[in-house]
Amino acid sequence: HRLLLDFTAGYRANRYQTTGLDNLRTSFVSADVFRVLNPKLSAFLGYRLSEDDADGTGRSVDQSLTTGLSRQILPKVRGSIRAGWTTRDARQAATNYSGFTTTVDLKWTPNTQFSLDLSADQGVKTAPRGGSLETRSGQLDTSYQVTRKLTASATLSVGSNRFLDLLGRTDRYVTSKAGLSYHAGKHVTLSTSVSQTENRSNLSVEADYRRRQASASVAYAW
């Protein structure tokens, strides 16, 4: 059984012109050690260290230790399942955090026309307005090739954000989306979609909203 090492490091900076949103700088390193169980399946053990530096709420350091499976999880199901424990040390805030973390990313392709993608995530992150959020989310994506040129797709997303620095506040949201894409020629693809997002907060009326969007695009590739 072979052992493989995957190492990643990165830096990201988000700067906002909108009043009330904190500029955020994130740096991270992560490492996964994979053990090949058979030609189609691998197990892994991972560690991640990241630091968020927000203008309003200062620095926080996250660490997580996870394990899981990747590649072909089940017949015709590929992807990865990761679960473990995560902690946050909020250096300039009163709220630290420790809890279960999980990431699921699976794709089921029973035939050449239809595919279904399932993703789920639970963990902690920094909110755009500063402070820490315990997040839970799940998303289901489907795609069906109606004809050789026409493909239909649909997406359903649900999730919640619990504000760790605002005692008792939790926001929940649901997003639905449907779309069509048409390959008009060898290089041209026409796409259209409609979506709706509804957000509800148990404490902040200002955070309640319903947003509808429609889009159309033309893509040219060569």
N, C-alpha and C positions, 0 to 999 in steps of 0.2 A: 504494500500500500504506500503510494507516494505522498509526500508532504509538499505543499506549495504555500508560498508567502505572498500576500497582496498588501502593499503599503501605499497609503495615500496621505498627502498633506496639501493644505490649501489656505487661501485667505480671500475674504469677500468683504466689500464695503458697500453699505446702503446709505445713500445720502438723500434727504428729503427736503423739498422746498416748502412743503405744507406745514403750517404752524401746528405744534402739538405732537408731531411725530419725531421720535428720537433717531438721530443718525446712529447707525449700528455697524460695528466692525467685528468680524468673526474670523478667528484662525483655528485650525484643527489639524490633528494628525490621527490616523487610524491604521490598524493593522489586523489582518485576518490570516490565520493559519488554517489551511484546508488539508483534509485527509481524504484521498480518493478511495471511497469504499468499493466502488465497482465502476465499469466504464460509463455509467449513466448517472451516478449519484456521489456527492461529496458531502462530508460533514465539516464544520468549521468552528473555530473559537476566535472571537474578536474583541478588541479593545479600542476605545475611542476617547480622545481627550480634546476638548474644545474650550475656547474662551470667547465670550461675548463682551464687548465694551460699548455700552450705550451712553450717549451724552447725558441723559437725564437720571439714569439709575445706576450708572457705574458698571463695574466688572462682575461677571459671574463665570465660574469654572464648572464645566460639566464633564463627568466621567461615566463610561458605561462599559460593562462586561457582558458579552452576549455569546450565544451559541446557536447553531441551527443546521439546516440542510439546504443544499442548493442543487441546481440542474434539474434532472427529471425526478420530481417528487413522487408522482403516480403515472400510470400509463396515460399518455397524451396530455399530461400536466407538467409544465416546466416552470421554473422560477426559483424562489428562495423563501424560507421561513426563518426568521431571526427572533430570539427572545432572550431576555436577561434582566439586569438590574442597572438603574441609572441614578446618579446623584447630581445635585446642583449646589454649589457653594456660592451664595450671593454675597459677595464681599462687602457691598455698601447698602444692603437691604436686610430687613429683618427676617425675610422668608427664605429658608433653605428648602431643599426638596430631596426626597429619595423615594423610589418606587419602581414598579415593573415597567419594562419597556418592550415593545414588540414591533416588528416590521414584517409584513407579508406582501409578497409580490408574485402572483401566480397567473399563468396563462394556460387556458384549456382550448385545444383545437381538435374537436372531434372529427372534422373533415376540412377540406380545402376551402369551403365557402364560409364557414362560421367560426368565430373565435370569441372567447369570453375571458376578460382580464379582471382579476380580483386583487385589490390592494387595500391594506389596512395599516394603521400606524398609531402608536401610543407612546407618549414621552413628554418632555418638557422643552420649552423654547422661550425666547424673549419676544414680548409683544411689541408691535410698532410704536406704541405710546409708552414703552418702558414697562418694567416689571416682568414677572414670570407667568407663563401659561402652562397648565397641564392640558395636553391636547389628546383627543381621540378622534380618529377619522377612518372612514371606510368608503371605498369607491368600487363600483361595478361598471365595466365598459364592455359593450357588445358590438360586434361588427359582422355584417352579413353581406356577402357579395351577391347582389340580386341578379346581375348579368355580368358579362365579361368586362363591361365598362362602368357599371353603376354599383356603388357600395353604400349601404345604409348603416348608420351607427347610432347608438344611444348610450347615455351615461347617467348614473345615479350616484350622488355623493351625499353622505351624512356625516355629521361630526359635532363635537362639542369642545369649547375652550373654557377651562376653569381658571379664573384669575386668582393666583395665589396671594397677591398683594392687596386684593379687594375682597375681604371676607364675605363669602356667601354668593358671589356673583359667578354665574355660569351662562355662557351664550351657546345656543344650539342652532345649527343651520342644516338646510337641505337644498341641494342643487340638482336640477334635472336638465338634460340636454339631448337634443336629437339633431342629426345631420345627414346630409347626402353629399357624395362626391362622384363626379362624372369625369372619366378620362375621355376628353374630346378628341384627342389625337395622341400621337407618339410623345409629344412634349407638353401638352396642355391639360391641366386638371381644373375643373370648375367645382367649387365647394360652397355649400350653404348650411347654416345651422341656426337653431333657436334655443335659448336657455332661460331658466328662471332660478333665482336664488332667494331663499327666504331665511332671514336670521331673526332669532328671538332671544331676548335676554330676560332673566328673571329679576334683575334689579335696575337696569338702565333702559328707559323707554327710548332714549336717543339712539340706542343700538338696534332697535327693531326696524327692519326694512324688508322690502320685497323689490328685487331688481330683475327686469326682463331685458334680454338682449337678442339681437338678430344680426347675423353677419353673412357676408358673401365674399368670395375671393376667387381670383384667377391665378394659378401658379404655372410658371413656365420653367421647364428643366431641360437641360441639354447636356 
